[in-house]
């Protein structure tokens, strides 16, 4: 129930924020310039979609063809495509978020978050196929049995690759 309420309220709040920002910018520079800027950024976003989409698809296919896990390329491609779509969508707030996602360090940070959510929601087997195997650092337990090392339990930490 709570998720449904959030899903209904969020688009309304975003639309109100976009409208308020449009009115503020129009008050500062005039309605004609404000609308012209929106049209220009929408055109730039459309061009970015045409450029980023095929490039992301080629990288995704290349990762699959070379036998690598496609999760990283898919995540980066989808984030770049999302950034372009946000810029194409008319609105100053969406343009700002889209422009931020085009900055590589910001996109890398967002990709890390997307990957963390995906890994939590996917089964370990599927997550390993999509994002590659996890690296585990193993060490002997403090209660090591020196007489029979095969019975000694191992402790480990999952180490995410950089």
ZADO-1210 file (C-alpha; in nm, 4 decimals, padded with zeros to 6 digits):
<atoms>
<atom x="00.0000" y="00.0000" z="00.0000" code="UNK" pos="1"/>
<atom x="00.2782" y="00.2406" z="00.0913" code="UNK" pos="2"/>
<atom x="00.4653" y="00.1786" z="-00.2368" code="UNK" pos="3"/>
<atom x="00.1477" y="00.2465" z="-00.4350" code="UNK" pos="4"/>
<atom x="00.1002" y="00.5787" z="-00.2540" code="UNK" pos="5"/>
<atom x="00.4604" y="00.6776" z="-00.3237" code="UNK" pos="6"/>
<atom x="00.4189" y="00.5766" z="-00.6887" code="UNK" pos="7"/>
<atom x="00.1134" y="00.8007" z="-00.7176" code="UNK" pos="8"/>
<atom x="00.2485" y="01.1015" z="-00.5277" code="UNK" pos="9"/>
<atom x="00.6015" y="01.1132" z="-00.6757" code="UNK" pos="10"/>
<atom x="00.5041" y="01.2024" z="-01.0355" code="UNK" pos="11"/>
<atom x="00.2705" y="01.4743" z="-00.9096" code="UNK" pos="12"/>
<atom x="00.5437" y="01.6244" z="-00.6911" code="UNK" pos="13"/>
<atom x="00.7937" y="01.6100" z="-00.9774" code="UNK" pos="14"/>
<atom x="00.5483" y="01.7826" z="-01.2127" code="UNK" pos="15"/>
<atom x="00.4843" y="02.0566" z="-00.9573" code="UNK" pos="16"/>
<atom x="00.8613" y="02.1028" z="-00.9068" code="UNK" pos="17"/>
<atom x="00.9197" y="02.1209" z="-01.2832" code="UNK" pos="18"/>
<atom x="00.6418" y="02.3775" z="-01.3242" code="UNK" pos="19"/>
<atom x="00.7676" y="02.5881" z="-01.0338" code="UNK" pos="20"/>
<atom x="01.1197" y="02.5836" z="-01.1774" code="UNK" pos="21"/>
<atom x="00.9891" y="02.6778" z="-01.5224" code="UNK" pos="22"/>
<atom x="00.7988" y="02.9716" z="-01.3748" code="UNK" pos="23"/>
<atom x="01.1050" y="03.0838" z="-01.1772" code="UNK" pos="24"/>
<atom x="01.3300" y="03.0694" z="-01.4845" code="UNK" pos="25"/>
<atom x="01.0653" y="03.2440" z="-01.6965" code="UNK" pos="26"/>
<atom x="01.0436" y="03.5185" z="-01.4347" code="UNK" pos="27"/>
<atom x="01.4223" y="03.5651" z="-01.4453" code="UNK" pos="28"/>
<atom x="01.4870" y="03.5537" z="-01.8209" code="UNK" pos="29"/>
<atom x="01.1456" y="03.5782" z="-01.9816" code="UNK" pos="30"/>
<atom x="00.8995" y="03.3166" z="-02.1009" code="UNK" pos="31"/>
<atom x="01.0288" y="03.3154" z="-02.4601" code="UNK" pos="32"/>
<atom x="01.3872" y="03.2394" z="-02.3598" code="UNK" pos="33"/>
<atom x="01.2752" y="02.9843" z="-02.1013" code="UNK" pos="34"/>
<atom x="01.0728" y="02.7948" z="-02.3617" code="UNK" pos="35"/>
<atom x="01.3515" y="02.8243" z="-02.6190" code="UNK" pos="36"/>
<atom x="01.5967" y="02.6691" z="-02.3732" code="UNK" pos="37"/>
<atom x="01.3517" y="02.3838" z="-02.3076" code="UNK" pos="38"/>
<atom x="01.3161" y="02.3199" z="-02.6805" code="UNK" pos="39"/>
<atom x="01.6933" y="02.3280" z="-02.7297" code="UNK" pos="40"/>
<atom x="01.7638" y="02.0844" z="-02.4462" code="UNK" pos="41"/>
<atom x="01.4887" y="01.8527" z="-02.5720" code="UNK" pos="42"/>
<atom x="01.6491" y="01.8501" z="-02.9168" code="UNK" pos="43"/>
<atom x="01.9906" y="01.7828" z="-02.7635" code="UNK" pos="44"/>
<atom x="01.8398" y="01.4972" z="-02.5608" code="UNK" pos="45"/>
<atom x="01.6855" y="01.3460" z="-02.8736" code="UNK" pos="46"/>
<atom x="02.0239" y="01.3591" z="-03.0484" code="UNK" pos="47"/>
<atom x="02.1875" y="01.2000" z="-02.7444" code="UNK" pos="48"/>
<atom x="01.9352" y="00.9167" z="-02.7481" code="UNK" pos="49"/>
<atom x="02.0183" y="00.8457" z="-03.1123" code="UNK" pos="50"/>
<atom x="02.3898" y="00.8469" z="-03.0316" code="UNK" pos="51"/>
<atom x="02.3969" y="00.6746" z="-02.6918" code="UNK" pos="52"/>
<atom x="02.1441" y="00.3973" z="-02.7638" code="UNK" pos="53"/>
<atom x="02.3317" y="00.2173" z="-03.0425" code="UNK" pos="54"/>
<atom x="02.6647" y="00.2668" z="-02.8654" code="UNK" pos="55"/>
<atom x="02.5293" y="00.1095" z="-02.5458" code="UNK" pos="56"/>
<atom x="02.3839" y="-00.1806" z="-02.7443" code="UNK" pos="57"/>
<atom x="02.7186" y="-00.2421" z="-02.9212" code="UNK" pos="58"/>
<atom x="02.9061" y="-00.2487" z="-02.5896" code="UNK" pos="59"/>
<atom x="02.6481" y="-00.4819" z="-02.4395" code="UNK" pos="60"/>
<atom x="02.6692" y="-00.7205" z="-02.7384" code="UNK" pos="61"/>
<atom x="03.0487" y="-00.7013" z="-02.7349" code="UNK" pos="62"/>
<atom x="03.0564" y="-00.8033" z="-02.3680" code="UNK" pos="63"/>
<atom x="02.8270" y="-01.0992" z="-02.4368" code="UNK" pos="64"/>
<atom x="03.0196" y="-01.2054" z="-02.7483" code="UNK" pos="65"/>
<atom x="03.3516" y="-01.1966" z="-02.5638" code="UNK" pos="66"/>
<atom x="03.2120" y="-01.4115" z="-02.2818" code="UNK" pos="67"/>
<atom x="03.2184" y="-01.1374" z="-02.0198" code="UNK" pos="68"/>
<atom x="02.9378" y="-01.0677" z="-01.7769" code="UNK" pos="69"/>
<atom x="02.7136" y="-00.8068" z="-01.9403" code="UNK" pos="70"/>
<atom x="02.5811" y="-00.6502" z="-01.6199" code="UNK" pos="71"/>
<atom x="02.8271" y="-00.3616" z="-01.6001" code="UNK" pos="72"/>
<atom x="02.7874" y="-00.2661" z="-01.9651" code="UNK" pos="73"/>
<atom x="02.4095" y="-00.2974" z="-01.9429" code="UNK" pos="74"/>
<atom x="02.3978" y="-00.0795" z="-01.6322" code="UNK" pos="75"/>
<atom x="02.6226" y="00.1885" z="-01.7805" code="UNK" pos="76"/>
<atom x="02.4314" y="00.1844" z="-02.1075" code="UNK" pos="77"/>
<atom x="02.0928" y="00.2097" z="-01.9391" code="UNK" pos="78"/>
<atom x="02.2116" y="00.4951" z="-01.7195" code="UNK" pos="79"/>
<atom x="02.3484" y="00.6838" z="-02.0200" code="UNK" pos="80"/>
<atom x="02.0230" y="00.6230" z="-02.2068" code="UNK" pos="81"/>
<atom x="01.8259" y="00.7369" z="-01.9011" code="UNK" pos="82"/>
<atom x="02.0363" y="01.0543" z="-01.8889" code="UNK" pos="83"/>
<atom x="01.9626" y="01.1254" z="-02.2550" code="UNK" pos="84"/>
<atom x="01.5902" y="01.0580" z="-02.2052" code="UNK" pos="85"/>
<atom x="01.5804" y="01.2918" z="-01.9049" code="UNK" pos="86"/>
<atom x="01.7412" y="01.5655" z="-02.1121" code="UNK" pos="87"/>
<atom x="01.4947" y="01.5014" z="-02.3954" code="UNK" pos="88"/>
<atom x="01.2033" y="01.5297" z="-02.1532" code="UNK" pos="89"/>
<atom x="01.1047" y="01.8979" z="-02.1271" code="UNK" pos="90"/>
<atom x="01.1875" y="02.0365" z="-01.7859" code="UNK" pos="91"/>
<atom x="01.4762" y="02.2036" z="-01.6101" code="UNK" pos="92"/>
<atom x="01.4896" y="01.9578" z="-01.3206" code="UNK" pos="93"/>
<atom x="01.4983" y="01.6547" z="-01.5504" code="UNK" pos="94"/>
<atom x="01.7643" y="01.8302" z="-01.7625" code="UNK" pos="95"/>
<atom x="01.9775" y="01.8821" z="-01.4534" code="UNK" pos="96"/>
<atom x="01.9493" y="01.5204" z="-01.3401" code="UNK" pos="97"/>
<atom x="02.0191" y="01.3984" z="-01.6944" code="UNK" pos="98"/>
<atom x="02.3234" y="01.6232" z="-01.7275" code="UNK" pos="99"/>
<atom x="02.4564" y="01.4987" z="-01.3941" code="UNK" pos="100"/>
<atom x="02.4189" y="01.1382" z="-01.5107" code="UNK" pos="101"/>
<atom x="02.6309" y="01.2177" z="-01.8159" code="UNK" pos="102"/>
<atom x="02.9277" y="01.2990" z="-01.5894" code="UNK" pos="103"/>
<atom x="03.1313" y="00.9741" z="-01.5638" code="UNK" pos="104"/>
<atom x="03.1995" y="00.9823" z="-01.1847" code="UNK" pos="105"/>
<atom x="02.8324" y="01.0510" z="-01.1109" code="UNK" pos="106"/>
<atom x="02.7242" y="00.7754" z="-01.3503" code="UNK" pos="107"/>
<atom x="02.9734" y="00.5355" z="-01.1855" code="UNK" pos="108"/>
<atom x="02.8277" y="00.6175" z="-00.8443" code="UNK" pos="109"/>
<atom x="02.4738" y="00.5633" z="-00.9748" code="UNK" pos="110"/>
<atom x="02.5830" y="00.2375" z="-01.1418" code="UNK" pos="111"/>
<atom x="02.7199" y="00.1140" z="-00.8102" code="UNK" pos="112"/>
<atom x="02.3833" y="00.1848" z="-00.6493" code="UNK" pos="113"/>
<atom x="02.1899" y="00.0151" z="-00.9295" code="UNK" pos="114"/>
<atom x="02.4178" y="-00.2878" z="-00.9077" code="UNK" pos="115"/>
<atom x="02.3769" y="-00.3092" z="-00.5293" code="UNK" pos="116"/>
<atom x="01.9972" y="-00.3034" z="-00.5603" code="UNK" pos="117"/>
<atom x="02.0030" y="-00.5587" z="-00.8434" code="UNK" pos="118"/>
<atom x="02.2344" y="-00.7960" z="-00.6558" code="UNK" pos="119"/>
<atom x="02.0082" y="-00.7801" z="-00.3489" code="UNK" pos="120"/>
<atom x="01.6974" y="-00.8569" z="-00.5544" code="UNK" pos="121"/>
<atom x="01.8439" y="-01.1270" z="-00.7806" code="UNK" pos="122"/>
<atom x="01.9345" y="-01.4761" z="-00.6720" code="UNK" pos="123"/>
<atom x="02.3098" y="-01.5231" z="-00.6182" code="UNK" pos="124"/>
<atom x="02.3281" y="-01.7492" z="-00.9235" code="UNK" pos="125"/>
<atom x="02.1625" y="-01.4962" z="-01.1563" code="UNK" pos="126"/>
<atom x="02.3610" y="-01.2068" z="-01.0067" code="UNK" pos="127"/>
<atom x="02.6806" y="-01.4000" z="-01.0757" code="UNK" pos="128"/>
<atom x="02.5785" y="-01.4561" z="-01.4366" code="UNK" pos="129"/>
<atom x="02.4838" y="-01.0920" z="-01.4897" code="UNK" pos="130"/>
<atom x="02.7586" y="-00.9130" z="-01.2965" code="UNK" pos="131"/>
<atom x="03.0257" y="-01.1811" z="-01.2820" code="UNK" pos="132"/>
<atom x="03.1420" y="-01.3935" z="-00.9939" code="UNK" pos="133"/>
<atom x="03.2056" y="-01.2343" z="-00.6597" code="UNK" pos="134"/>
<atom x="03.5557" y="-01.2404" z="-00.5242" code="UNK" pos="135"/>
<atom x="03.5957" y="-01.3985" z="-00.1830" code="UNK" pos="136"/>
<atom x="03.8929" y="-01.3445" z="00.0476" code="UNK" pos="137"/>
<atom x="03.9410" y="-01.6546" z="00.2670" code="UNK" pos="138"/>
<atom x="04.1438" y="-01.6988" z="00.5860" code="UNK" pos="139"/>
<atom x="04.1828" y="-01.9726" z="00.8414" code="UNK" pos="140"/>
<atom x="03.9729" y="-01.9530" z="01.1532" code="UNK" pos="141"/>
<atom x="04.1332" y="-01.8591" z="01.4840" code="UNK" pos="142"/>
<atom x="04.0306" y="-02.1973" z="01.6193" code="UNK" pos="143"/>
<atom x="04.2397" y="-02.3800" z="01.3638" code="UNK" pos="144"/>
<atom x="04.2829" y="-02.7522" z="01.4221" code="UNK" pos="145"/>
<atom x="04.6517" y="-02.8047" z="01.3504" code="UNK" pos="146"/>
<atom x="04.6159" y="-03.1842" z="01.3651" code="UNK" pos="147"/>
<atom x="04.3554" y="-03.2017" z="01.0874" code="UNK" pos="148"/>
<atom x="04.3586" y="-02.8886" z="00.8645" code="UNK" pos="149"/>
<atom x="04.0796" y="-03.0295" z="00.6447" code="UNK" pos="150"/>
<atom x="03.8342" y="-02.9928" z="00.9365" code="UNK" pos="151"/>
<atom x="03.9332" y="-02.6324" z="01.0034" code="UNK" pos="152"/>
<atom x="03.6509" y="-02.3917" z="00.9224" code="UNK" pos="153"/>
<atom x="03.7264" y="-02.1074" z="00.6855" code="UNK" pos="154"/>
<atom x="03.6130" y="-01.7507" z="00.7295" code="UNK" pos="155"/>
<atom x="03.5632" y="-01.5253" z="00.4308" code="UNK" pos="156"/>
<atom x="03.4674" y="-01.1801" z="00.3158" code="UNK" pos="157"/>
<atom x="03.3054" y="-01.1002" z="-00.0151" code="UNK" pos="158"/>
<atom x="03.5232" y="-00.8470" z="-00.1901" code="UNK" pos="159"/>
<atom x="03.3618" y="-00.6557" z="-00.4759" code="UNK" pos="160"/>
<atom x="03.5963" y="-00.6038" z="-00.7705" code="UNK" pos="161"/>
<atom x="03.6844" y="-00.2442" z="-00.8524" code="UNK" pos="162"/>
</atoms>
